[in-house]
Structure formats: C-alpha cells, structure tokens
C-alpha cells in the first residue's frame, strides 16, 4: 500500500499522544506513524500495548532537544506531518521544578521547529505539503472571572511556569510561520480526561485514591472551574485541524463541559459507590474529600469558546461529561493492573521488555 503521509508524533507514549496514535492507526491505514518519546515519568509504552512495529508504525526513543537526532529523523523518514504533544505538563511540578519545563517545552519546541525548517524549506524537499501542528493549552490565556470565554484572539496571560513555557512555545511556533513561512498550526485545548491518563491528574488520582481508601485532596474551596474534554474528541479534532486547518491559524478545542473541581470529584465518588459498592468503612466515598491549602497562582476558571473550529472545520465534541466520565471510570475499573503498574513504577520496565 502506498504511504500517503509520514507523520511524526512527539510524546506519543503520553496520555493524549497514545490515544491519538491509536486513533490514527485505526483510521489512517495509509499513513506511516513515527512515535517519538523520551519515556520520562509520564511516557508509558504500556499505553500502546498491542501496537507493534510495522510498515505503518515505528517507535523511536529520543529527546526532542537532541538536534542531531531530530534532523536525522526528518531526513530518514521524510517526515511531512508533525503533531507535537511532547511537553512537561503538570502545573504542580512546574512550581516545584520549573527548569525541566523551560528545557522541554521551549528548547524542545525550538529544536523541532529548526529540524522542520531545515528539512521542508530546503531546496531538496520533494515530499508532500508539510504541516507542523503544535498542541498547546488554554492555560496560556490566564484566568477568567465568572463570565466570558477564551477565544483564538484572547491575549496570553500565563500564571504558572508551565503555562508560561507553553505560551513561549506558542509564540515560537507563530514566529516561525511569520518569519520563515513554516507551515504551522496551533491548537489550544481545555482539560482532557479519559483512558491512560497519568495518575497525578485530578480524575485518575481521584479514582485511585477512592479505590484504595485514601484522602481525596481538593485545593482551596473546590470551586475552581475547568472545561472538560474527552480525549477521543480532542484527538478527532486534531486530525481535522491537521488535514483541513488553515496554515498559520490557531484553533481552540473545548468540550463545552464547565465543571467545578468539587463537582467532578463527587461525581466520580458517586459512580464508584454505585458500580463497586461502598468501601469497607461503609461510608460513601465523598467522605474521603479533604480540602487542602490552595496551589500557588491557581487560576480560578478556564472556559473555551470552540465556535471557531465548528464554523471553520465542522468539528464539535460528541461526548458529554456525564458520558465521558462513565466511560473513563469503566476503563480504569477494567484496567486496574495498568493503574497499579503506574503507581508502583513497574511500567518503566516495559520498554526493556519490548526493546531490550
């Protein structure tokens, strides 16, 4: 079969990246997918268990900050699409250790942009019309009050080292479009949830703690608002932007599901009580909720206006939060071995098992 596209997916062993690769392999049988991941703590090859090396798929363990490796890979594989997920992404970690966020999110993005520029804008390029899609976050826009929504023209106002590093990488990607005419696209998404999410994030953390009888810590008063986006909806939106999006354009991707953190936590508790019965204590899991000291620089509310992508590309989310959280809880219940391997760290040995 003729390969129509050769796509480099960075961070493809992470939560969203792995879901995206699974979607591509299911829907794009004539695309070759090169999954590049450094396999830091959040990169888990088990997220792609069952996906084997083939003419359609290749895994490369490498650091996006390694310019020589990136440039060689573009030449070797004749990459013509890039979907750039690879990033340090946890706000709490960025507060306690910002250096890794600067290195990966800014320097790493710069290194990839340079590799793409040298490959695609050289006189020797003979491949398909290339595209570089940078996956970013709504956190670059800062915090909202009780009303209003982020649009594609909302000024950047990042409040944490994480969001500042992502805002910086967004600016870099835009600069390469305006300066070099590099064919870029940017997406800014709201909070994702679904299968394979690392258990430092709210929803899988609540699941794990609820199942093991641990406290459920909630920052401040629990009334911080996020717009929740089911990961498969997000991945489908990225494919639409990649294939149909206008070069140089940013697209906001949201789930139309604004929820307070406390609402999310209590809903998961109630679903687990219903599906698995009350814990040994006999008390509803809601009683595990504990309010803790607020996070530094905690943004009060995020909300995405996703009307532009609907108008331009016809995409809108399919999964309601209630449907998505039910699917997510069912997945975690059915995959507790995966959860356990991530909690105890044994997932990191999976690479050795697969590649020696």
N, C-alpha and C positions, 0 to 999 in steps of 0.2 A: 504493500500500500504506500502511495506517495505521501510523504510528510509535508503538510501544508504550513505548519508553524513549528518553530523550535523555541519553546518558552522556558526561560529561567525563572524559577520561583525561589526567592530567598526566604529563609526562615520557614521552609516547608514542613519542618517537623514540629513546629509550634501549633498552638490551638487553631487559629484561623487558617494558617498555611496548610495544615494537614487536611482540614475539611475542604479547602479549595482544591488541593491536588486530587482528592478522592472524587470531587465533582468533575474536574477536568477529565480524569481517566474514564469516567462513566459517560461523559457527553462528547468528548473530542477525540475519537479513536484515531484520527489522522494527525494529531499533534504529538510532538515529542516533548516530554516534560523533564526538565533537569531540576532536581530538588537540591538546593544548596543550603546547608545548615552547619553551623559550628558545633551544635549539640552542647550548648550551655545548659544550665539547670532546667530551663523551660523547653528545650528542644528534646523531643522524645520520639525515637524511631518506632516505638510501640504504637504511636498514633497512626502509623501507616502499616501496621501489621497486616499481612495478606497481600500487600503491594510488592511485587518482585521486580527486579531489574529485567528489562526487556528492551525491544526496539522502541517502545513508547515511553519508557521511564528509566531514569538514571539518578542515583543519589551520589552527591559529592559532599564530603565533609571538609569544610573550609571556612575561613574567616573572611567576611566581606571587606575587611580592612586591608587584606593582602592584595595589593595592586597587581603584582605579577601573576598571581593565580587567577584573578578576575579577568585580566586582559587575555591570558592564555585560553581561558574557558570560552570567552566570546568568540575567539578565532576557531578553536577546536570544534565547537558545537554550532558555529554560525547562528548564534542567538539572534532572534529578531523580535521577540517579545520579552519584556521583563515585568514581573509583578513582585514588587519589593515589600515584603512583610517584615523582614528581619529587623528586630528592634528590641531594646530593653524597654519594658512596657509597664512595670509596676510602680505606681506613684510612691508608695511607702519606701521601696528600695531606692528610688531616686533621691529621697530626702536623706536617707542614711548613708548613701554612697553614690553621689552624682557622677563621678568620673567615668564609670562604665557607660553611662547614658550619653555623655558627650562623645566618647570614642565610637561606640556602635552607631548611634542614631545620626550623628553629624559626620564624623570622619568616614564611617562606613558608607553612608549615602553618597558622599563626595567621591569615594573610590569607585563605586558602581557607576556613577554618572560619567566619570572620566573614562572608564572602560567602554561604556556605551558610546561615548563621543568618539573615541579613537577608532572604534570598530565601524560605526554606522556612518560617520561623516568623513571617512577616508575615501579617497578616490577608488579604492579597490572593493568597496562594498557592492555585492551583487545579489544580496538576499531580498526577502520580501520587505514591504513597507514596515519599518520597525516602530515599536511603541514601548515606552518606559512608563509603567503605571506605579506610582508611589502611594502606598496605603498609609494614611495618616488618621488622625483622631479629632473628635470635636473639642478635645481639651485645649487645643491651640487657641480657641476663641475666648477662653477665660470662663467667667461665671455669670449666670443670669439671675435676675430677680424673679419675682413670682410670675411675671409675664414675659412675652417675647420668645423668639426662637433664633437659632443660628442659621444664617443663610450663607451662600457662597461668597458674599461681599462683606460679611461681618469682619471688622478689624481683629487682628490677632491680639490677644492679651493673656499669654500663658502665666500660670501662677505657681507651677512646681518645676523642679529641674527636668522632670520627664516631659511635661508639656512644652517647656522652653526648648528642649532638644528636638522635639518633633516639629515645632514651629520653625526652628532653624533649618531643619532638613526640607521642610516645605518651601521655604524661601530659596534654598539652594536649587531645588528642582525647578522652580519657576525661573530662576536666573539662567539656568542652562537652556531653557526654552527661549527666553528673550535675547540672550547673548549669542548662543550658538545655533538656534533653531533646532535644538534637540527635540524630537517628538515625544513630549511628556504628557501625562495625565495625572491628576491627583484626586484621591478620594478621602473624605473626612467622615468617619463613621461614628456612631454612638456606641454605647456599651454592648459588646457581644456576649452571648451565652449559648450553651449547647454542649455536645459531646466533646471530650478530650481537652477541656479547659483545665489549666494547672490549678491545683487547689489552694493557691494563695488568693485567688479572686473570690469575690463575695459568694456567688452561687455554689460553686463546688466546695468552698470552705464550710458554708452552712450545711450542705449535705453531709460532709464527712463528720463534722462536729456533732450534728444531730444524731447520726447513726452510732456514734461512739460515746454519747452522753457528756460531751464536753460543752463548755460555755459557748454561747453564740455572741461574740463581741460586736457591738454596733457603735460607731463613732457618734459622739455628741448626743443630739436628741433623736437621731434616726430619721430625720425629715429631709435629708439630702435627696434631691430628685435626679434620676437618670432616665434617659430614653433607652429602652432595652430592645436589642436587635438580634433575632435568632440567626445563628451563624450561617445556616444554609441560605437564608435570604440574602445575607451580606455577600456570600460567595457568588450567588447568581447575579447580584448587582455588579460585582467586579467584572464578571465576564461581559456583561452588557457594555460597561464603560470601556473595557479593553478593546472590544470589537467595533463598537459603534460610536464611542465618545469623540468629541471634537478635540483635536490636538491643542494643548495649551490650556485646557479647561479644567477647573476643579468641580467636583460633584459631591454634595452632601448625601450621605446614606444613613437613613434613620429608620427606626421600627414603628414610629407612631405609638409608642408604649411608654408614656411617662409614669414612673412609679417611685414612691419614696422607698428608701432602703428598708425601713421597718416593714412596709407592706410586702416587699419581696421576701424577707426573712420569715415573716409569719405565714405567708402562703406556702413556702417550702415545708415549714413545720407541720402545717395542717395536712398537706398532701402526704407526707411521710407517715403521720399518725393514721391516716385513712388507709394507706397501702400496706403498711407493715405492722400496724397496731401500736399501742402506746409502749414506750420503753419500760424496762424492768422496774423503774421507780413508780410507774403507774401515773405519772404526771404528764400532761401534754408537753410536747417539745417546746412550745412557746415559753415555758418557764425557764428554759436554758438561756433566754436572751439576757444579755448584760450590757449596759451602756458604759462605754469607756471614754477616756479623755480624747477629745477631738484631735484629728490629724492636723498638722501644721499646714496652713494655706489651703484648707479644704474648700473647694468650690461648692457653692450652695445648690446650684441647679444647672443641668445641661438639657437642652432640647433642640432637636434637629428639625429644620424645615426641609423636607425632602421633596418639595413640589417641583423643583427644577429638573431633577433626574426623571421624574414621572412625565413631565411635559416634553422633555427632550428625547428621552430614550424609552419611555413607556414602562419603566420599572417601578414597582411599589411592593412593599413587604406583603407576603402571603400569610404569615404565621402570627396570630395574636399572642400576646404574652401568656395568657392562660393556657393556650395550646402548646406553646413552646416550652413553658416551664414543666408541663406534664411530660412532654417528650424527653426533656432533659433529665428529670428525676427518674423516669423509666430507664433511660440509658445508664445512668450511674448505678441504679439498683442491679441492672443486668451485667455490669462491668466492674464489680467491686474489687476484682483482682487487679484491674488497671489502677483503680484508686489506691489500693494498698501498695502497689509497686512504686507509685509516685511518692506516697507518704514516707515509705521506708527507704527510698533511694535506689532500690534494686533495678528500676527501669534504666538506669545509666549503664547497666551491664548488657543491655540488649544489643548495643552496637557491636560489642565484642562477639556476641553470639552470631550476629549476622555477617560481620566483615572480618572477624579475627583480630 
